[in-house]
């Protein structure tokens, strides 16, 4: 499997995970839970989204660096 295909698969999976978390966030925002429960859920989901976004950025950066090295050779 070539690197570009692997990159596309991983980024696709991470993007799907992010969409699922965003849907979960909407559900938490619109739930009938009490305020304290909502706040806890929302903070947790936002933390997971943030971690996922950082993972996407880091992985993209690693792939770009790898591509630049390969172009130099």
Secondary structure as UniProt FT lines:
FT   HELIX           3..30
FT   HELIX           35..72
//
